[in-house]
Amino acid sequence: MVPGPGLYACSRSRPARVIPARKFGRERVDPAGRMPGEGGGEVVELTRVIYLDLLLLRFLGEALFDGLLLWTTARLAGRPRNWGRLAVASLVGAGYGLWESLAALGMVPLPPLAARIGLVLLVSWLMLAVAFDLARPRSLLPLLLPFYGAVAAAAGAGFAAGFLLGQGPQPNGAAAVTTAGLTLAVMGWQAPRWLRRERLQRASELLVRVEVGGRWVEVVGLVDTGNQLREPLSGWPVVVLEMEAAAPLFPESLRPLAAQVAEGDLGAAGRLQRSPDWAGRWRMIPFSSLGTRHGLMLGFRPDRVQLGDGRHQVTLPAVVGLSVHLLDAAGRYQALVPPDWGEAQTLPDVPSPEPLERRGSA
């Protein structure tokens, strides 16, 4: 046991009492002796007692949590891990946590709030440096987002679980700590799979711009190896576009008819041909899919279709097919690009009147 430096005085009629811990374990106040006071009274001298085993458990718990946090950061950032360095870095974080606990008990000085925030940032930077790259501090910049993101996710989950499972305004500390740790573990365990899927998804996503009669739309397209559609008359590949995304390309009078035909009402196809500007553009594209054999998809011939990846852009001949269904439930892309278009990214750049950075219609 380590006695604290403070002395507590009380009247003769007030006995020594047990004070519950504010941060960890138990904090007990015991009488250390009696001495006479002024006016014949008596002053009881009290000593604060803290159990070292509980202090050690607190330190080890902090170290374990910080180690889990650094491991999750490494997994999210795709960095190699050195278990020895992770252990040392987690001890650095646990040492700071122990200092804050003692400061809350009044055993060590507590700096102002602004200084404490700066100290927290400094300690977190030191933990990353020790765990990953002490020689090159600039290489730690990409680690800040996954590190503080993991901290925020774990803290939010722990806070919610603590108050949800607590009694009234008193949070459940065990539930909060357990939930925060499980959140970090799940994030670290699933990170490589999520990152691989994200990289593959981004590598397969392109910007697709479709222009017709002075109107244009721009959407995100996914290079789909299963899209082998060809327009029978020209043999051109087909870019499948969501009907909702393509609607701004059509005149107001044609939008309901186009949606009706795209949904399968082929009887209304003849009325689409009455528009002189669009009479020669409409196409019916045969297709087969899961649950649909020998189907027909409404399509049209645009003035131009451009493909871009943010650095290069090419113009290739294509027919646009219309889908009344969402191509991606999450809304990440609104078009399916043929696989040979993905290979066309290696072609020379083609000038474009506007950068491929917006979605809309002129």
C-alpha positions in Angstrom: 0.0 0.0 0.0 1.2 3.5 -0.8 0.0 6.3 1.7 -0.9 9.6 0.0 0.5 12.9 1.1 -2.7 14.6 2.2 -4.0 15.0 5.7 -7.7 15.1 6.4 -9.2 16.8 9.5 -12.6 16.3 11.0 -14.4 16.9 14.3 -14.3 14.4 17.2 -17.8 13.2 16.5 -17.0 12.4 12.8 -15.4 9.0 12.5 -13.1 7.8 9.7 -15.0 6.7 6.7 -14.5 4.6 3.5 -14.4 6.8 0.3 -15.3 5.0 -2.9 -12.8 5.1 -5.7 -13.2 7.7 -8.4 -11.1 5.9 -11.1 -10.2 2.5 -9.9 -10.1 0.0 -7.1 -10.9 1.2 -3.5 -9.6 4.3 -1.7 -9.7 4.1 2.0 -9.2 6.7 4.7 -7.9 5.4 8.0 -7.2 7.2 11.2 -3.4 7.7 11.6 -3.4 9.3 15.1 -5.1 11.8 17.3 -3.8 15.1 18.7 -5.3 17.9 20.7 -6.9 20.8 19.0 -7.8 24.4 20.0 -10.4 24.9 22.7 -9.9 21.4 24.1 -11.2 19.7 21.0 -9.5 16.9 19.2 -8.3 16.7 15.6 -8.2 13.3 13.8 -5.3 13.0 11.3 -6.3 10.7 8.4 -4.2 9.1 5.7 -5.3 8.1 2.2 -4.5 4.5 1.3 -4.4 3.1 -2.2 -3.9 -0.6 -3.0 -0.9 -1.3 -5.2 -2.5 -4.5 -6.7 -5.4 -2.5 -8.0 -3.1 0.1 -9.3 -1.1 -2.6 -11.1 -4.3 -4.1 -12.6 -5.3 -0.6 -13.8 -1.9 -0.2 -15.5 -2.0 -3.7 -17.2 -5.5 -3.0 -18.4 -4.5 0.2 -19.9 -1.5 -1.5 -21.6 -3.7 -4.3 -23.0 -6.2 -1.8 -24.4 -3.5 0.4 -25.9 -1.8 -2.6 -27.5 -5.2 -3.6 -29.0 -5.6 -0.1 -30.3 -2.1 -0.1 -32.0 -2.7 -3.5 -33.5 -6.0 -2.3 -35.0 -4.3 0.8 -36.3 -1.7 -1.4 -38.0 -4.3 -3.6 -39.6 -6.4 -0.6 -40.8 -3.3 1.1 -42.3 -1.9 -2.1 -43.8 1.4 -1.6 -41.9 3.7 -4.5 -40.8 3.7 -5.2 -37.0 6.6 -5.7 -34.6 5.1 -7.2 -31.5 8.0 -6.0 -29.3 7.6 -2.4 -30.4 3.8 -2.6 -30.0 4.4 -3.8 -26.4 6.7 -0.9 -25.6 4.4 1.6 -27.2 1.4 0.2 -25.2 3.4 0.6 -22.0 4.0 4.3 -22.9 0.3 4.8 -23.3 -0.4 2.9 -20.1 2.1 5.0 -18.2 0.2 8.2 -19.2 -3.1 6.6 -18.1 -1.6 5.8 -14.7 -0.3 9.3 -14.3 -3.8 10.7 -15.1 -5.3 8.3 -12.5 -2.9 9.5 -9.8 -3.5 13.1 -10.8 -7.3 12.6 -10.3 -6.5 11.3 -6.8 -4.4 14.4 -6.0 -1.2 12.4 -5.7 0.6 14.1 -8.6 0.0 17.6 -10.1 -2.7 18.0 -12.8 -2.0 20.5 -15.6 -4.7 22.8 -17.1 -7.1 21.4 -19.7 -5.3 22.9 -22.7 -2.0 21.4 -21.6 -3.6 18.1 -21.0 -5.0 18.0 -24.6 -1.6 18.8 -25.9 -0.1 16.1 -23.8 -2.6 13.6 -25.0 -1.7 14.4 -28.6 2.0 14.2 -27.8 1.7 10.8 -26.1 -0.4 9.4 -29.0 2.2 10.6 -31.5 4.9 9.0 -29.3 3.0 5.7 -29.2 2.8 5.6 -33.0 6.4 6.5 -33.4 7.6 3.8 -31.0 5.3 1.2 -32.6 5.9 1.9 -36.2 8.7 4.3 -37.2 10.7 6.4 -34.7 13.3 7.4 -37.3 10.8 9.0 -39.8 8.1 11.0 -38.0 6.5 12.1 -41.3 5.7 8.5 -42.2 3.3 8.5 -39.3 0.9 11.0 -40.9 -1.1 8.3 -42.8 -1.6 6.5 -39.4 -3.4 9.4 -37.7 -6.7 8.8 -39.4 -7.0 5.0 -38.7 -5.6 5.6 -35.1 -8.0 8.3 -34.1 -10.8 6.7 -36.1 -10.4 3.5 -34.1 -10.3 5.6 -30.9 -13.6 7.3 -31.8 -15.3 4.1 -32.8 -14.3 2.3 -29.6 -15.1 5.2 -27.4 -18.5 5.7 -29.0 -19.4 2.0 -28.8 -18.2 1.8 -25.2 -20.1 5.0 -24.2 -23.3 3.8 -25.7 -23.1 0.3 -24.1 -22.1 1.8 -20.7 -25.2 4.0 -20.5 -27.5 1.5 -22.2 -26.6 -1.3 -19.7 -26.1 1.0 -16.7 -28.5 1.8 -13.9 -30.0 5.3 -14.3 -27.4 8.0 -14.8 -24.6 5.6 -13.6 -22.9 3.9 -16.6 -21.9 0.3 -16.5 -18.1 0.5 -16.6 -17.4 -3.2 -17.3 -19.8 -3.2 -20.2 -18.3 0.0 -21.6 -14.7 -1.3 -21.5 -15.7 -4.7 -22.8 -17.6 -3.2 -25.7 -14.8 -0.8 -26.6 -12.3 -3.7 -26.7 -14.6 -5.9 -28.8 -15.1 -3.0 -31.2 -11.3 -2.7 -31.7 -10.9 -6.4 -32.1 -13.6 -6.7 -34.7 -12.3 -3.7 -36.6 -8.7 -5.1 -36.6 -9.9 -8.6 -37.6 -12.0 -7.5 -40.5 -9.8 -4.7 -41.7 -7.7 -6.6 -44.3 -10.8 -8.1 -46.0 -12.6 -4.7 -46.0 -9.5 -3.0 -47.4 -9.0 -5.6 -50.2 -12.6 -5.2 -51.2 -12.4 -1.4 -51.1 -9.3 -1.4 -53.3 -10.8 -3.8 -55.8 -14.0 -1.7 -55.9 -12.1 1.5 -56.5 -9.9 -0.1 -59.1 -13.1 -1.1 -61.0 -14.9 2.2 -60.7 -14.9 4.8 -63.5 -16.6 8.0 -64.3 -19.0 7.7 -67.2 -20.3 10.7 -69.1 -23.2 10.4 -71.6 -24.1 13.2 -73.9 -27.3 13.5 -76.1 -28.5 16.6 -77.9 -26.7 19.1 -75.7 -27.7 17.3 -72.5 -25.4 15.2 -70.4 -25.2 13.2 -67.2 -22.2 11.9 -65.4 -22.3 8.9 -63.1 -19.9 6.3 -61.5 -19.7 3.1 -63.4 -18.4 -0.3 -62.4 -16.4 -2.4 -64.9 -18.5 -5.6 -65.0 -16.9 -8.7 -66.5 -20.4 -10.2 -66.8 -21.6 -7.4 -69.1 -21.1 -8.9 -72.5 -24.0 -7.1 -74.1 -23.8 -6.0 -77.7 -26.2 -4.0 -79.8 -27.2 -6.3 -82.7 -27.2 -3.7 -85.5 -23.9 -2.0 -84.8 -22.2 -4.6 -82.7 -21.2 -1.8 -80.2 -20.9 -2.7 -76.5 -23.7 -1.7 -74.2 -23.2 0.5 -71.1 -26.1 -0.3 -68.7 -27.4 2.9 -67.0 -30.0 3.3 -64.3 -33.2 4.8 -65.6 -33.3 7.4 -62.9 -29.8 8.5 -63.7 -30.5 8.7 -67.4 -33.8 10.6 -67.1 -32.3 14.1 -67.4 -31.2 13.2 -71.0 -34.7 12.8 -72.3 -37.3 15.5 -73.1 -40.0 15.9 -70.4 -42.6 14.4 -72.7 -40.6 11.2 -73.3 -39.6 10.4 -69.7 -42.8 8.6 -68.7 -42.9 6.6 -72.0 -39.3 5.6 -71.7 -39.8 4.4 -68.1 -42.9 2.5 -69.2 -41.1 0.7 -72.0 -38.0 0.0 -69.9 -40.3 -1.7 -67.3 -41.4 -4.1 -70.1 -44.5 -2.5 -71.7 -43.3 -3.0 -75.3 -46.7 -1.8 -76.6 -45.7 1.8 -75.8 -42.5 1.5 -77.8 -44.2 2.8 -80.9 -45.0 6.1 -79.3 -41.4 6.7 -78.5 -40.7 6.9 -82.3 -43.0 9.9 -82.7 -40.3 12.3 -81.4 -38.3 13.4 -84.5 -35.2 14.1 -82.4 -35.2 10.6 -80.9 -36.9 8.5 -83.6 -33.6 7.1 -84.9 -31.9 6.7 -81.5 -34.0 4.1 -79.8 -32.7 0.5 -79.7 -34.0 -2.8 -78.3 -31.2 -4.9 -76.9 -31.7 -8.6 -76.3 -30.3 -9.9 -73.0 -30.5 -12.9 -70.6 -30.1 -12.7 -66.9 -30.9 -14.6 -63.8 -34.6 -15.2 -63.9 -35.0 -13.6 -67.3 -34.3 -15.4 -70.6 -34.6 -13.8 -74.0 -35.5 -10.4 -72.6 -35.4 -7.1 -74.3 -33.8 -4.0 -72.8 -34.6 -0.5 -74.0 -31.6 1.4 -75.1 -30.5 4.5 -77.1 -27.6 5.7 -79.2 -26.0 8.7 -77.5 -23.9 11.4 -79.2 -20.9 10.6 -77.1 -19.9 8.4 -74.2 -16.7 9.2 -72.3 -14.9 7.1 -69.8 -12.5 8.6 -67.1 -10.6 7.5 -64.1 -9.7 10.9 -62.8 -6.4 11.1 -64.7 -7.3 9.9 -68.2 -10.4 9.9 -70.3 -11.4 8.2 -73.6 -14.3 8.4 -76.0 -15.5 5.1 -77.4 -18.6 4.0 -79.4 -21.3 2.5 -77.3 -25.1 2.1 -76.9 -26.7 2.9 -73.6 -29.1 0.3 -72.1 -31.7 1.4 -69.5 -32.2 -0.5 -66.2 -35.3 0.2 -64.1 -33.6 -1.5 -61.1 -30.9 -0.2 -58.9 -27.6 -1.6 -60.0 -26.1 -1.2 -56.5 -28.2 -1.2 -53.4 -25.6 1.1 -51.6 -25.7 3.6 -54.5 -22.0 3.5 -55.1 -22.4 3.2 -58.9 -25.2 3.7 -61.4 -23.7 2.2 -64.5 -22.2 -1.1 -65.7 -19.3 -0.7 -68.0 -18.2 -3.5 -70.4 -14.9 -5.2 -69.5 -13.2 -4.1 -72.8 -13.9 -0.5 -71.7 -11.8 -1.1 -68.6 -8.9 -2.1 -70.9 -9.5 1.1 -72.9 -8.1 3.2 -70.1 -4.7 2.7 -71.6 -5.6 4.6 -74.8 -4.3 8.2 -75.3 -6.2 11.0 -73.6 -9.1 12.6 -75.5 -9.8 16.2 -74.9 -13.1 16.9 -73.1 -15.0 20.2 -73.0 -15.5 19.8 -69.2 -13.7 17.9 -66.5 -15.3 14.6 -65.4 -15.9 15.8 -61.9 -19.6 16.5 -61.7 -22.9 14.9 -62.2 -25.8 16.8 -63.8 -27.3 18.0 -67.0 -26.6 21.1 -69.0 
